[in-house]
Amino acid sequence: MNSSGQTVIAAMVKARECCRRLVQTYEQARNASEPPVDGHIGLLRAADTTANRLLHYVRLLPRDVGLIVSGRDSRIYATRLRAEIRELLEKAVILERETRHGLSVGRGFGDGGPSYD
């Protein structure tokens, strides 16, 4: 695989990890029986930082990874990474909406509110 392909794969792996962190942050918030020690602002800052990092990596990705990534195995891996990123992003957006809704109605987290899993 050429260096451009390696850069794309590396960016996709890092983007996937950012998505996982976002999901984890919102899941922890939803499952918490009490608000975080540093309050909701700390949670939102952590999520915002992770989302900004994710956007950085997404900007590095070409529209068609197949044109940059050479080799059958690398293309299959890139396709799988893209699918994982998409699924994690969908989950993160849903969890973020649940979190925002919980905060807007003053219920906080972990109150058994609606779930979109």
C-alpha positions in Angstrom: 0.0 0.0 0.0 1.3 3.5 -0.9 1.9 6.2 1.7 -1.4 7.9 0.8 -3.3 4.7 1.4 -1.5 4.3 4.8 -2.5 7.8 5.7 -6.1 7.2 4.8 -6.3 3.9 6.8 -4.6 5.6 9.8 -7.1 8.5 9.7 -10.0 6.0 9.5 -8.7 4.1 12.5 -8.3 7.3 14.5 -11.8 8.4 13.4 -13.3 5.1 14.5 -11.6 5.5 17.9 -13.0 9.0 18.3 -16.5 7.6 17.5 -16.0 4.9 20.1 -15.0 7.6 22.7 -18.1 9.7 21.8 -20.4 6.7 22.2 -18.7 5.7 25.5 -18.9 9.3 26.9 -22.7 9.5 26.2 -23.3 5.9 27.4 -21.5 6.7 30.7 -23.6 9.8 31.1 -26.8 8.0 30.3 -26.0 5.2 32.7 -24.8 7.4 35.6 -27.1 7.4 38.6 -25.8 10.9 39.5 -24.5 13.8 37.5 -20.7 13.8 36.9 -18.6 15.4 39.6 -17.6 18.2 37.3 -21.1 18.7 36.1 -22.7 18.4 32.7 -20.3 21.0 31.3 -17.3 18.7 31.8 -19.1 15.9 29.9 -20.1 18.2 27.1 -16.5 19.6 26.9 -15.1 16.1 26.6 -17.6 15.2 23.9 -16.9 18.4 22.1 -13.2 17.8 22.1 -13.6 14.3 20.8 -16.0 15.5 18.1 -13.5 18.1 17.0 -10.8 15.5 16.8 -13.1 13.3 14.8 -13.8 16.1 12.3 -10.1 16.6 11.8 -9.7 12.9 10.8 -12.8 12.9 8.6 -11.5 15.9 6.7 -8.4 13.8 5.8 -10.5 11.2 4.1 -11.0 11.3 0.3 -14.5 10.8 -1.0 -13.6 7.5 -2.6 -11.2 5.6 -0.4 -11.0 2.9 -3.1 -9.1 5.3 -5.4 -6.4 5.8 -2.8 -6.2 2.5 -1.0 -4.5 -0.1 -3.1 -4.7 -3.9 -2.7 -7.8 -6.0 -2.2 -7.2 -6.7 1.5 -6.7 -3.0 2.2 -9.8 -2.0 0.4 -11.8 -4.6 2.3 -10.4 -3.3 5.6 -11.2 0.3 4.6 -14.7 -0.6 3.7 -15.2 -2.3 7.0 -13.7 0.7 8.9 -16.1 3.0 7.0 -19.1 0.9 8.0 -18.0 0.8 11.7 -17.5 4.6 11.6 -21.0 5.1 10.2 -22.6 2.8 12.8 -20.8 4.4 15.6 -21.6 7.9 14.4 -25.3 7.0 14.2 -25.2 5.7 17.7 -23.3 8.7 19.0 -25.8 11.1 17.5 -28.7 9.2 19.0 -27.1 9.2 22.4 -26.2 12.9 22.2 -29.8 13.7 21.4 -31.0 11.6 24.4 -28.4 13.4 26.6 -29.4 16.9 25.3 -33.1 16.0 25.8 -32.5 14.8 29.4 -30.6 18.0 30.2 -33.2 20.3 28.6 -36.1 18.8 30.7 -34.0 18.9 33.8 -34.0 15.2 34.4 -30.2 14.7 34.1 -28.8 11.3 33.2 -29.7 7.7 34.0 -33.3 8.4 34.7 -34.8 5.7 32.5 -35.9 8.2 29.8 -36.4 7.2 26.2 -33.9 5.0 24.5 -33.4 4.7 20.8 -31.1 1.6 20.8 
